[in-house]
């Protein structure tokens, strides 16, 4: 996709393989409509605000969240309802707004292979643009009715709380891994759970299916963030579109780091020493990245992520066998094993 912030959307491409051609065609058509709507909603009477708000939209992204809304809606009898498309825009605009704030917190230089908003503009503009996008998502949510407003408010509370907890050290006696997983559930799992919930709800699925897909989304969302944190160590910027080792440099504990820190192997002494240091120094940062990439904790972390995806797939027995269930299973697999 073009990185020109004034550019319109490119033709929709699905972020996962869909075996059923008819389902793939429906999703592709609806994703194209969502993509167009996203740019329309990210429009202000002030051209500068429009440019800033569209910056990360134009940079692309896989659009996992709106795709999950559309896919979950296929579990109901109204998958093409206008409310479904609106809900897809709500979750993606909320997500993109959070990225503006993320990049300020992380002092990241890259996002989706382009300059981050704080790098292109400055921190103040990035923060206010994120706030503006949150306001736009609230406007859209209001059109979906009071139940959606309640769900969105609860989701946003969890998302922000997760971001705050990420900056707080675990308390005395608290398990660092449990603390980390609570952060992940809030800052990523909550919105992906809401994506599946909105799709099933506004697509007309039964309450049983809505509940199952909400839980499925929570697990898939957890797997998504854990996979992203693994990529922060394992991939380079050309592959992932982000600066590698950003969380590491910022001292943010992630799954592979926490697993590595639990090592009692004397051979890991240098790694453990480095993980206790300030990693602003480029040489030390490069060294610890190299050691982590070779460490068994990486495979252990990947296995943990795959296990969460398997749990998510087990929840799909509430759906009949067929293309929709198969696509949701594939969605969980793709999230858990992605390389970018």
N, C-alpha and C positions, 0 to 999 in steps of 0.2 A: 504494500500500500504506500501511496505517496506520503512523504513526511512534510509536505507543504501544509501548514495549518489551515489554509483557506480552501484546500482541496475537498471535493466531495468524496463519498465512499466509493471504494472499488467493488467489483462484483463479489458477492458473498462466496466464501469458501468455507466448507465445514472443517472444524478442527479435529474431527475423528472420522474414521471410515465407517460408512453405513452400507451394509450389504444389500438391503432392500432398496432398489432403485426408486420406487415410488415414494418411499419415506424420505430418501435423500433429496429428491426433487422438491418435495413439500417444504422440508427444512431449509433448503437452499433459497427457495423463493421467499420464505418468511424471514430468513436472516437478512436477505437483501432489503426487505422492507424495514426491518429494524435498523439496519445500518444507515439507511437514508434518514429515518426518524431521529437517530442519535445526533446527526449533524444539524438537523432542524431544531432540535431541543437545545443544542449547545450554541444558540444564537442570541446575541444581545443587541440592543439598540446602539450600544457602543462598540464600534469595530474592534477596538483593542481588546475588549473583554471576549468578544467572539474569537479572535485570534488565539488568545491565551487558553480559552476553554477548549478549543478544538485541537490544540497542540498535541496532546497525548492521544486523542481519538484518531487523529490523522497518522500518528506513528504506528498504528495497527494494533496488534494483539490478537490472541486466538478467540476472544469473545466466548470463553467457556461458559460464563454465567448466563448470558442471554440464550445461548444454544441450549443450556440445560432447562431453562424456562420453556422453550419451545418443545423440547423433547419430552419433558414431563407432562406437558399439556396433551400429548398424544395418548396418555393413559386415560383421558376423559373423553366425553362425547362432544366437546366444543373446542377442539384444538386450534381452530382458526378464529377464535373470538378476538375482538379488538382489544379486550382487556389483557389478553395474553401478550400481545405485542407491546402494549403499554408497560406491563410488568417487566418484560425483557429490557426495555429502556431504563426502567427504574433501577434495576440491579446493576446494569453496566455503568450508568452515570454515577451511581453511588460508589462503585468500585473505582472508577477513574478519578473521582474526587479524592478518594483516599490515597491514591498514588501520588498526587501532588503533595499531600502532607507527608507521606512516607519518605519521599525524596528529600524533603527539607530535614526530616529527622535523621536520615542516613547520610546527608550531605552527598548524595549520589550525583555523579556527572552524567550518567547514561540511563535511559529508560527506553526499552523496546528498540534499541539500536540508534536512538536519536538523543540529542541533548535533553536532559531532564528539564522540567519547567524552571526549577530554581537556578539551574545553570544557564538556561537561555534568557531568563528574565532576572529575577532575584527572589529571595525567600519570601518577602512580603507579598509580591504578586502571586507566587505559587500558593501560599496559604490562602489568600483571598479568593483565588480562582477555585481552589478546592472547596471553600465555603460556598461559593456561587453555584458550583455543581451540586453540592448537597441540597441547596435551596431548590434547584431545578428538579431534583429527584423527589423532593417533598411535594412540589406542585403536582407532579405526575401521580404520585401516590394518592393524593387527595381525590383525584378523579376516579380512583379505584374503589373508594368507599371507606367507611370507618374501620372495618376489619383489617384492610390493607394498611391503613395508617397506624393501627396498633402494632401489627407485625413489623412494619418498617421501623417504628420507634424502638421496639424491643431489640431489633437487629442492630440498629445504629448504636444503641447503648452498649451492646456486647462488643461490637466492632471497636468502638473508642476505648472501652474498658480494656480490651485485649491489647491495644496499642500502648496504653498507659502501663499496664502490668509488665509489658516487655521491657520497660525502662527501670523496673523495680527488682531488686535482688530478692530471691526467696528468703522467707523468714527463718529464724533459728529452728532447726529440726525439720524444716520443710524439704521435701524431696525436689531437687532442682528439675528433674525430668517431669514430674507432675505439674510443677509450676509452668514449665515450658509448654506442656500440652494444653494447659488452661489458656495460655496466651494464644496458641494456635487455634483453638476452638473458637475463641472470641474474634480474633482479628481476620480470620479467613473462613473457618467453618460456618460461622453464623450467616454470612451473606450467601454462601453457596447452598446452605440448607434452605434459606429463604427463596433462592432461585427455584429449587425443585418444588418447594411448597407453593409458591405463586403459580407455577406452571400447572401443577395438579389441581389446585384450587380453582383457578380461573378457566382451566380447560374442562371443568365439570366432572372430575374424578370423585369417587366415593370418599367419605371421611377416612376409611381404612387405608385407602391408597395414598391419600394426602399425608396421613401420619407416617406411613412407611417411607414415602419418598422424602419427607422432611428429614427423617433419621438417616436415610441413605445420603442425602445431601450433606449432612453434618460430617459423616465419615469420609465422603469423597472430598469435602472441603479440607478436612484435616490432612488427608493424603496429599492433596494438592499443595498445601503449604509446606509440609514436610519434604515433599519432592523438590519444591522451589528452594528450600534451604540446603538440600543436598547439592542442587545445581549451583548454588552460590559458591560452593567449594570445588565442585567437579568440573565445571565447564569454563570456557574462556569467553571473553566479551563478544567475539565474533559469532559464537554459537548461541549464547543465551540472550544477547542484546543488552546485558547489564554488566556493570563492573564486577569482576569476580572478587570474592572475599570481602564484600561490603559489610556483611553482618559480623564477620570475623574482626575486621578492622575496628568496628564500632563496639566490640566487646559484647555483642548480642549472642547469648548462648543458643545453639541450635542442636538438633538431634545428633548429628555425627560428632559434634564437639563434646556434648555431654557424655556420649558413649565412650569417646576417646579418653575423657577425663577420669572415667571409672576404671581405666586400666591400672593393673598392678604389675605389669611387665617392666622389669628394669630397663629393657631396650627402649621404652617410651619416655625415659627421663628427659631427654632434650625436648620432645614434643610437649610434655607437661610443663616444663619450664617456660617454653615460649607462650603457651596458652595462659600463663599467669602474668605475662608482660603486656605493656602497652604496645600495640602493634601498628602504631602510626609510622614507624620506620619501615621503609619500602623493602629493605633487605630482609628484615625479620619477618615481615608479612609474607614475602615470597617463600621464605624457608618453611614457615609453618603450613602454608598452603600445600607445598610439595609433600611434606610429611603426612598431612591429613589425607591427601589423595591416595597415598600408598597404604594407609592404615586399615586394618580389618573393620574398624568402626564404620567405614563407608558401606561395606557390604551388609553389616549388621543393621544400619539405618535403612538401607534399601529394602531389606527383608521385612522390617517393621512396617514400612509404607505399603508394601504389597499385601501384608496381612490385613491392614485397615481396609484396603480396597476389596479384599475377599469378604470381609464382614459386611461391607456395603452391598455387595452382590447378593449375599444371602437374604437380604431384606426384600429383594425383588420377586420372591416367590409369591407375593401377593398379586402379582400381575400374571396374566396368562402367557404361556410361551408364544413367542412371535417376534416380529421385527423390532417392536418398541422395547420389549424387555432385553432383547439381544443388544440393541444400541446402547441402552443404559448400562449393561454389563461392560460393553466395550469402552464406554465413557470412563468408568471406574478404572479399567485397565490402563487406558491412555494417560489418565491423570497420574497414576502411580508409577509409570515407567517412562514418562516423558524425558526428553533430552534437551528441551529448549522451552 
